[in-house]
Amino acid sequence: MLRMHILLLLAVIASALYLVQTQYAARRLFTELDQAIAKNRQLEEERERLQVEQRAQSAPVRIEKLAQELGMETATPALTTYVRDDRGVGQ
């Protein structure tokens, strides 16, 4: 009978230790998940900010203004220069 009580006591202690270890692992995983969600949120905000910046940088009005500052002109048939390779290289 004493052996049975000792065996049951050891089983209870083992299951209690396993429960503590399992709860610790679950809390650690929950913390990692929470951190991953926060990182995802931060990256989403950064992506949205960069998309807004990209749209601002590629606005037609801005491109046209920069082109004028660089002395560029609108392409027309009168301003187009055609280059021809008479050497036959690449054929």
Rosetta silent file (secondary structure, phi, psi, omega in degrees, C-alpha in Angstrom):
SEQUENCE: MLRMHILLLLAVIASALYLVQTQYAARRLFTELDQAIAKNRQLEEERERLQVEQRAQSAPVRIEKLAQELGMETATPALTTYVRDDRGVGQ
SCORE:     score description
SCORE:     0.000 S_00000001
   1 L     0.000  -40.062  179.582    0.000    0.000    0.000 S_00000001
   2 H   -64.157  -38.663  178.320    2.842    2.367    0.833 S_00000001
   3 H   -63.214  -38.780  179.139    4.428    1.674   -2.542 S_00000001
   4 H   -63.971  -42.117  178.821    1.158    2.550   -4.248 S_00000001
   5 H   -65.460  -41.891  178.563    0.979    5.878   -2.385 S_00000001
   6 H   -64.850  -42.214  178.194    4.577    6.720   -3.265 S_00000001
   7 H   -62.366  -43.668  178.221    3.965    5.802   -6.903 S_00000001
   8 H   -66.106  -38.311  177.837    0.842    7.977   -7.026 S_00000001
   9 H   -63.334  -43.712  176.882    2.698   10.847   -5.332 S_00000001
  10 H   -62.854  -38.616  178.214    5.481   10.621   -7.922 S_00000001
  11 H   -64.961  -41.192  178.655    2.894   10.566  -10.716 S_00000001
  12 H   -65.431  -43.477  179.231    1.204   13.686   -9.301 S_00000001
  13 H   -64.170  -42.755  179.470    4.558   15.491   -8.962 S_00000001
  14 H   -63.313  -43.454 -179.592    5.581   14.497  -12.502 S_00000001
  15 H   -69.252  -33.072  177.296    2.286   15.676  -13.971 S_00000001
  16 H   -66.656  -43.061  177.375    2.508   18.950  -12.005 S_00000001
  17 H   -63.864  -39.804  177.962    6.029   19.574  -13.329 S_00000001
  18 H   -64.202  -40.253  178.808    4.866   18.764  -16.857 S_00000001
  19 H   -63.158  -43.422  178.791    1.941   21.170  -16.468 S_00000001
  20 H   -62.292  -45.304  179.997    4.253   23.965  -15.292 S_00000001
  21 H   -62.915  -41.120  179.944    6.634   23.333  -18.197 S_00000001
  22 H   -66.219  -42.179  178.193    3.748   23.301  -20.690 S_00000001
  23 H   -64.853  -39.793  177.794    2.291   26.543  -19.345 S_00000001
  24 H   -62.220  -45.160  179.141    5.710   28.196  -19.495 S_00000001
  25 H   -63.013  -40.149  179.805    6.151   27.108  -23.125 S_00000001
  26 H   -64.940  -41.389  178.802    2.648   28.362  -23.994 S_00000001
  27 H   -66.606  -39.550  178.230    3.344   31.766  -22.433 S_00000001
  28 H   -63.470  -43.630  178.556    6.682   32.012  -24.221 S_00000001
  29 H   -65.807  -37.875  177.546    5.027   31.184  -27.550 S_00000001
  30 H   -63.565  -40.413  178.003    2.249   33.691  -26.871 S_00000001
  31 H   -63.935  -42.439  178.184    4.869   36.374  -26.193 S_00000001
  32 H   -64.024  -39.774  177.753    6.673   35.519  -29.432 S_00000001
  33 H   -63.311  -43.821  179.068    3.371   35.655  -31.326 S_00000001
  34 H   -61.494  -41.583  177.551    2.553   39.036  -29.807 S_00000001
  35 H   -65.444  -39.387  179.052    5.989   40.347  -30.812 S_00000001
  36 H   -66.143  -38.554  177.706    5.552   39.004  -34.344 S_00000001
  37 H   -65.195  -42.297  178.723    2.149   40.682  -34.636 S_00000001
  38 H   -63.631  -41.509  178.252    3.634   43.984  -33.438 S_00000001
  39 H   -64.369  -40.388  177.423    6.496   43.663  -35.954 S_00000001
  40 H   -61.462  -43.959  178.994    3.976   42.915  -38.707 S_00000001
  41 H   -61.456  -42.887  179.635    1.973   46.003  -37.774 S_00000001
  42 H   -63.436  -42.691  179.742    5.147   48.106  -37.820 S_00000001
  43 H   -67.385  -37.012  176.838    6.151   46.750  -41.241 S_00000001
  44 H   -62.876  -42.569  178.339    2.661   47.389  -42.636 S_00000001
  45 H   -63.728  -41.215  178.434    2.839   51.013  -41.466 S_00000001
  46 H   -63.859  -41.563  178.751    6.292   51.372  -43.037 S_00000001
  47 H   -63.038  -44.049  178.659    5.020   49.879  -46.319 S_00000001
  48 H   -63.347  -41.266  178.559    2.078   52.269  -46.395 S_00000001
  49 H   -62.467  -42.388  179.832    4.376   55.222  -45.663 S_00000001
  50 H   -67.790  -34.936  176.673    6.714   54.178  -48.463 S_00000001
  51 H   -65.314  -41.091  177.613    3.812   53.772  -50.898 S_00000001
  52 H   -62.724  -43.469  179.201    2.625   57.295  -50.099 S_00000001
  53 H   -63.885  -39.776  178.778    6.174   58.565  -50.594 S_00000001
  54 H   -64.012  -43.192  178.075    6.472   56.677  -53.882 S_00000001
  55 H   -62.143  -39.015  179.897    3.220   58.184  -55.153 S_00000001
  56 H   -67.213  -39.871 -178.508    4.447   61.659  -54.166 S_00000001
  57 H   -70.619  -28.896 -176.578    7.812   61.137  -55.887 S_00000001
  58 L  -101.183   16.430  178.446    6.230   59.850  -59.096 S_00000001
  59 L   -65.000  134.624 -178.094    3.557   62.535  -59.421 S_00000001
  60 H   -55.015  -37.224 -179.491    3.435   63.814  -63.008 S_00000001
  61 H   -64.359  -41.861  179.435    3.670   67.438  -61.882 S_00000001
  62 H   -65.959  -43.143  179.983    6.873   66.708  -59.937 S_00000001
  63 H   -62.010  -44.036 -179.697    8.402   64.766  -62.839 S_00000001
  64 H   -63.963  -41.419  179.153    7.601   67.569  -65.258 S_00000001
  65 H   -62.868  -44.754  178.581    9.088   70.184  -62.925 S_00000001
  66 H   -63.343  -39.778  179.011   12.304   68.172  -62.521 S_00000001
  67 H   -63.068  -40.738  178.343   12.544   67.666  -66.269 S_00000001
  68 H   -66.409  -39.171  177.965   12.233   71.413  -66.835 S_00000001
  69 H   -63.121  -32.129  179.662   14.904   72.092  -64.202 S_00000001
  70 L   -85.243   -2.030  178.641   17.225   69.712  -66.049 S_00000001
  71 L    80.139   21.101  179.665   16.523   71.463  -69.342 S_00000001
  72 L   -81.860  153.011  179.550   14.667   68.541  -70.872 S_00000001
  73 L  -123.751  159.526  177.164   12.061   69.118  -73.551 S_00000001
  74 L   -68.431  135.984 -179.009    8.990   67.205  -74.650 S_00000001
  75 L   -72.723  128.729  175.292    9.803   64.724  -77.404 S_00000001
  76 L  -132.264  162.203  177.740    8.352   65.654  -80.786 S_00000001
  77 L   -58.493  -29.732  179.630    9.089   64.279  -84.257 S_00000001
  78 L   -70.840  -29.018 -178.279   11.023   67.470  -84.997 S_00000001
  79 L   -95.110   -6.514 -175.645   13.316   66.901  -82.011 S_00000001
  80 L   -79.239  132.121  176.761   13.707   63.143  -82.499 S_00000001
  81 L  -113.444  127.173  179.970   17.073   61.919  -83.735 S_00000001
  82 L   -99.849  135.386 -179.437   17.287   58.464  -85.245 S_00000001
  83 L  -110.912  132.428 -179.134   20.517   56.530  -84.954 S_00000001
  84 L  -125.184  138.324  179.728   21.355   53.904  -87.512 S_00000001
  85 L   -99.648  104.288 -178.253   24.153   51.348  -87.345 S_00000001
  86 L   -87.397   -5.513 -176.652   25.582   50.981  -90.860 S_00000001
  87 L   -76.513  -18.568 -179.952   28.414   48.686  -89.787 S_00000001
  88 L    80.291   12.689  179.990   26.145   45.634  -89.712 S_00000001
  89 L   -71.679  138.352  177.473   27.321   44.687  -86.253 S_00000001
  90 L    88.109    7.255  179.460   24.919   42.458  -84.344 S_00000001
  91 L  -107.615    0.000    0.000   23.241   40.975  -87.391 S_00000001
